[in-house]
Amino acid sequence: MAFVAPKETFPGKVFEVKIGTDKTAVFGGENVATFHSFEGNVPNRPLIAYEIQDVPPDDWPDTVRRVYDGVSADPVTWAKHCQNELHAKALALRLIGTHPDRANRSPEEAAKIVKDVLAAITVPLIILGSNQAEKDAAVLIAVAEAAKDKNCIIGKAQEANYKTIVAAAMANNLKLIAMSELDINLSKQLNILITQMGFDKERLITDPMCSALGYGIEYTYSVMERIRLAALTQNDTTMQPPLLGDVGMYVWKLKETQASESDLPHWGSLQERGIAWETTTAGALLIAGAELLVMRHPAAIQSIEKFIDELM
């Protein structure tokens, strides 16, 4: 009698999200555990977005900042470089220059940058605020109007500012990232609050908050895994939006990606170390259930794309 491998099926399914207008990208849609295509349907591969900023990345370590020398002084040039030279499938524009402790740019300035970037590219765009809740509330309203009907993702909506950002996303026909702080109950509560405002849960992306390898990644992994299992095994529709792993911003501020070889020679090549740190963090979050990643170093992205190829 031939052996038949057991298969586990689930009543739930992750929502499929499509972004972009000229060129589109689709992620999510699976009804099985991550990469378990032998048990069910995994219609789309995870999507990786190259991170760019509205200001030069002066606070990035040299090992990743140097990759974008000559293009990162201007967000439009940077965006075109990632699209045309690095063949990015999506871009994530972080408006860090709007933060009060940075350039403190106005909502109007941010909106102009978004318009200029959208006019210069054809790939889908994710638009991220500075993660300063009060400023983001004002900035993302202006940005949403600038991106109206462009099928972008804006974010991140948090408990402190979600009402204005949700209203802006609804009014301008955009997708939305909802971010909570590493707690499945907080994540579910925020998703409920957002959908109670009338926002379509199938246009939502959940960011349970990221952490990097060696800095609490097992907690992030656990929260992501529990969200995904609730979506599949319990058919919990509030847990079924795709998951975001905002990898780059957490990885490239660590000692392990910045400490020089002269200070810590036993840690090996600084460049290889940083790339490996981003790659390993991203790979772990994919296995945990992330369908969308925001990353910085092209070499790390290439490694993860190959990792996805092998698992798909």
C-alpha positions as CSV (number, residue, x, y, z in Angstrom):
1,M,0.0,0.0,0.0
2,A,1.5,3.3,-1.1
3,F,2.2,5.9,1.5
4,V,0.1,9.0,1.3
5,A,1.5,12.0,3.1
6,P,-1.0,13.6,5.4
7,K,-2.3,17.1,4.5
8,E,-3.6,19.7,6.8
9,T,-6.4,22.0,5.5
10,F,-7.8,25.1,7.0
11,P,-11.2,26.9,6.8
12,G,-9.6,30.3,6.6
13,K,-7.7,32.2,3.9
14,V,-5.4,35.2,3.8
15,F,-6.8,38.2,1.8
16,E,-5.2,38.8,-1.5
17,V,-4.0,42.4,-2.0
18,K,-3.3,44.0,-5.4
19,I,-1.4,47.3,-5.6
20,G,-0.2,49.5,-8.4
21,T,-1.7,50.8,-11.6
22,D,0.8,50.8,-14.5
23,K,2.5,47.7,-13.2
24,T,0.8,45.8,-10.5
25,A,1.9,43.4,-7.7
26,V,-0.3,40.9,-5.8
27,F,0.5,39.3,-2.5
28,G,-1.4,37.2,0.0
29,G,-4.2,34.8,-1.0
30,E,-2.9,31.6,0.5
31,N,-5.1,29.1,2.4
32,V,-2.3,27.1,4.0
33,A,0.7,27.7,6.2
34,T,3.6,29.7,4.7
35,F,5.0,28.1,1.5
36,H,2.9,24.8,2.1
37,S,1.8,24.7,-1.5
38,F,1.7,20.9,-1.2
39,E,-1.3,21.2,1.1
40,G,-3.3,24.0,-0.6
41,N,-3.2,27.1,-2.6
42,V,-0.3,29.6,-2.5
43,P,-1.2,31.8,-5.5
44,N,1.3,34.6,-5.0
45,R,4.9,34.9,-3.9
46,P,5.8,37.4,-1.1
47,L,6.5,40.9,-2.3
48,I,9.7,42.8,-1.5
49,A,9.8,46.6,-1.7
50,Y,13.0,48.5,-1.9
51,E,13.1,51.3,0.8
52,I,13.9,54.8,-0.3
53,Q,13.6,58.1,1.6
54,D,12.6,61.7,1.0
55,V,15.9,62.8,2.5
56,P,19.5,61.5,2.0
57,P,20.0,58.4,4.3
58,D,22.8,60.0,6.3
59,D,21.9,57.8,9.3
60,W,22.3,54.6,7.4
61,P,25.5,52.6,7.9
62,D,28.1,53.1,5.1
63,T,27.8,49.5,4.0
64,V,24.2,50.1,2.8
65,R,24.3,53.9,2.2
66,R,27.2,53.6,-0.3
67,V,25.1,51.3,-2.5
68,Y,23.0,54.3,-3.3
69,D,25.7,57.0,-3.6
70,G,24.9,59.3,-6.5
71,V,21.2,58.7,-6.4
72,S,20.0,59.0,-2.8
73,A,20.2,62.8,-2.6
74,D,16.9,63.0,-4.6
75,P,14.0,60.6,-4.0
76,V,12.9,60.7,-7.7
77,T,16.4,59.7,-8.9
78,W,16.6,57.1,-6.2
79,A,13.2,55.7,-7.1
80,K,14.1,55.5,-10.8
81,H,17.4,53.8,-10.0
82,C,15.7,51.1,-7.9
83,Q,13.1,50.5,-10.6
84,N,15.3,50.6,-13.7
85,E,18.7,49.4,-12.5
86,L,17.8,47.1,-9.6
87,H,14.5,45.9,-11.1
88,A,12.5,46.5,-8.0
89,K,9.0,45.1,-8.0
90,A,7.8,47.7,-5.6
91,L,9.1,50.7,-3.7
92,A,8.5,51.9,-0.2
93,L,9.0,55.7,0.2
94,R,9.6,56.6,3.9
95,L,8.9,60.3,4.6
96,I,11.4,60.4,7.4
97,G,12.1,64.1,6.5
98,T,8.7,65.0,7.9
99,H,9.7,64.0,11.5
100,P,10.0,67.0,13.9
101,D,13.5,65.9,14.9
102,R,14.7,65.6,11.3
103,A,13.9,68.1,8.5
104,N,10.4,68.7,9.9
105,R,9.0,69.0,6.3
106,S,5.4,70.1,5.9
107,P,2.5,67.9,4.7
108,E,2.5,70.0,1.5
109,E,6.2,69.3,0.9
110,A,5.7,65.5,1.4
111,A,2.7,65.5,-1.0
112,K,4.8,67.1,-3.7
113,I,7.6,64.5,-3.2
114,V,5.0,61.7,-3.5
115,K,3.5,63.2,-6.7
116,D,7.0,63.5,-8.2
117,V,7.9,60.0,-7.4
118,L,4.6,58.6,-8.7
119,A,5.1,60.5,-11.9
120,A,8.6,59.0,-12.4
121,I,7.9,55.3,-11.8
122,T,5.5,52.5,-13.0
123,V,6.0,50.0,-10.1
124,P,3.7,50.0,-7.1
125,L,4.4,52.5,-4.3
126,I,4.1,52.1,-0.5
127,I,4.1,55.4,1.3
128,L,5.3,55.4,4.9
129,G,5.2,58.3,7.4
130,S,8.0,59.1,9.9
131,N,6.4,57.0,12.6
132,Q,5.7,60.1,14.7
133,A,2.0,59.7,15.3
134,E,0.9,63.3,15.5
135,K,2.9,64.5,12.5
136,D,1.9,61.4,10.4
137,A,-1.8,62.2,10.9
138,A,-1.3,65.5,9.1
139,V,1.3,64.3,6.6
140,L,-0.6,61.2,5.4
141,I,-3.8,63.2,4.8
142,A,-1.9,65.3,2.3
143,V,-0.1,62.4,0.9
144,A,-3.3,60.4,0.4
145,E,-4.7,63.2,-1.7
146,A,-1.5,63.3,-3.8
147,A,-1.8,59.5,-4.4
148,K,-5.5,59.4,-5.0
149,D,-6.6,56.4,-7.2
150,K,-3.0,55.3,-7.7
151,N,-3.7,52.1,-5.7
152,C,-0.8,52.7,-3.3
153,I,-0.5,51.6,0.3
154,I,-0.2,54.3,2.9
155,G,0.7,54.0,6.6
156,K,1.2,53.4,9.3
157,A,-2.1,53.9,11.1
158,Q,-1.7,53.5,14.8
159,E,-4.0,53.6,17.8
160,A,-3.1,57.3,18.4
161,N,-3.9,58.5,14.9
162,Y,-5.8,55.8,12.9
163,K,-9.1,57.8,12.5
164,T,-7.7,60.6,10.3
165,I,-5.5,58.2,8.3
166,V,-8.2,55.7,7.7
167,A,-10.6,58.5,6.5
168,A,-7.9,59.7,4.2
169,A,-7.3,56.2,2.8
170,M,-11.0,55.7,2.2
171,A,-11.5,59.0,0.6
172,N,-8.6,58.5,-1.9
173,N,-9.1,54.8,-2.7
174,L,-5.9,53.5,-1.1
175,K,-4.7,50.5,0.8
176,L,-3.7,50.9,4.5
177,I,-1.1,49.6,6.9
178,A,-2.3,49.1,10.5
179,M,0.6,49.0,13.1
180,S,0.3,47.8,16.7
181,E,3.1,47.0,19.2
182,L,3.9,43.3,19.2
183,D,0.7,42.1,20.7
184,I,-1.8,39.9,18.9
185,N,-4.7,41.3,20.9
186,L,-3.7,44.9,20.1
187,S,-3.3,44.0,16.5
188,K,-6.8,42.5,16.4
189,Q,-8.3,45.4,18.2
190,L,-6.8,48.0,15.8
191,N,-8.0,46.0,12.8
192,I,-11.5,45.9,14.3
193,L,-11.5,49.7,15.0
194,I,-10.4,50.4,11.5
195,T,-13.0,48.2,9.9
196,Q,-15.7,49.6,12.1
197,M,-15.1,53.0,10.4
198,G,-16.1,51.3,7.2
199,F,-12.7,50.5,5.8
200,D,-12.7,47.3,3.8
201,K,-10.7,44.7,5.7
202,E,-9.6,43.3,2.3
203,R,-7.7,46.5,1.7
204,L,-5.8,46.3,5.0
205,I,-2.2,45.2,5.7
206,T,-1.3,44.2,9.3
207,D,2.1,45.4,10.7
208,P,2.5,43.7,14.1
209,M,5.8,45.6,14.5
210,C,9.1,44.2,13.5
211,S,12.3,43.3,15.4
212,A,15.6,42.1,14.1
213,L,17.7,39.0,14.6
214,G,19.1,38.9,18.1
215,Y,16.8,41.7,19.3
216,G,13.5,40.0,20.1
217,I,12.8,38.4,16.7
218,E,11.4,35.3,18.4
219,Y,8.7,37.5,19.9
220,T,7.9,39.0,16.5
221,Y,7.9,35.5,15.0
222,S,5.5,34.3,17.7
223,V,3.1,37.1,17.2
224,M,3.1,36.8,13.4
225,E,2.7,33.0,13.6
226,R,-0.3,33.4,16.0
227,I,-1.9,36.0,13.8
228,R,-1.6,33.7,10.8
229,L,-2.8,30.6,12.6
230,A,-5.9,32.6,13.8
231,A,-6.6,33.6,10.2
232,L,-6.3,30.0,8.9
233,T,-7.5,27.7,11.7
234,Q,-10.1,30.0,13.3
235,N,-11.2,31.7,10.0
236,D,-10.9,35.0,11.9
237,T,-11.4,37.7,9.3
238,T,-9.9,40.4,11.4
239,M,-6.6,38.4,11.3
240,Q,-6.7,37.6,7.6
241,P,-5.1,40.8,6.1
242,P,-1.5,40.1,4.8
243,L,1.4,40.7,7.2
244,L,4.1,43.3,6.7
245,G,7.7,42.9,7.9
246,D,9.4,46.4,7.9
247,V,12.9,44.8,8.0
248,G,15.4,47.4,6.9
249,M,14.8,50.1,9.5
250,Y,15.2,47.7,12.4
251,V,18.2,45.8,11.1
252,W,20.5,48.6,9.9
253,K,20.5,50.4,13.3
254,L,22.1,47.5,15.2
255,K,25.6,47.2,16.6
256,E,26.0,44.0,14.5
257,T,25.5,45.9,11.3
258,Q,27.6,48.9,12.3
259,A,30.5,47.8,14.5
260,S,33.8,48.1,12.6
261,E,36.0,45.1,11.9
262,S,38.9,46.8,13.7
263,D,36.8,46.9,16.9
264,L,35.4,43.4,16.6
265,P,37.6,41.4,14.2
266,H,36.2,38.1,15.3
267,W,32.8,39.1,13.9
268,G,34.2,39.0,10.3
269,S,33.4,41.3,7.3
270,L,31.2,44.2,8.3
271,Q,29.6,44.3,4.8
272,E,28.8,40.5,4.7
273,R,27.6,40.7,8.3
274,G,25.1,43.4,7.6
275,I,23.7,41.7,4.5
276,A,23.5,38.4,6.4
277,W,21.6,40.1,9.3
278,E,19.0,41.6,7.0
279,T,18.7,38.4,5.0
280,T,18.3,36.2,8.1
281,T,15.8,38.6,9.7
282,A,13.7,38.7,6.5
283,G,13.8,35.0,6.0
284,A,12.6,34.3,9.5
285,L,9.7,36.7,9.1
286,L,8.7,35.1,5.8
287,I,8.5,31.7,7.5
288,A,6.5,33.3,10.3
289,G,3.9,34.4,7.8
290,A,4.9,37.8,6.3
291,E,3.7,38.4,2.8
292,L,5.2,41.9,2.3
293,L,8.7,43.0,3.2
294,V,10.4,46.4,3.2
295,M,14.2,46.0,2.8
296,R,17.3,48.1,2.0
297,H,20.3,46.3,0.7
298,P,20.1,44.9,-2.8
299,A,22.3,41.9,-2.0
300,A,20.0,41.0,0.9
301,I,17.0,41.4,-1.4
302,Q,18.5,39.2,-4.0
303,S,19.3,36.5,-1.5
304,I,15.7,36.5,-0.2
305,E,14.3,36.4,-3.7
306,K,16.3,33.3,-4.3
307,F,15.1,31.9,-0.9
308,I,11.5,32.5,-2.1
309,D,12.2,30.9,-5.5
310,E,13.4,27.7,-3.7
311,L,10.5,27.5,-1.3
312,M,7.9,28.3,-3.9
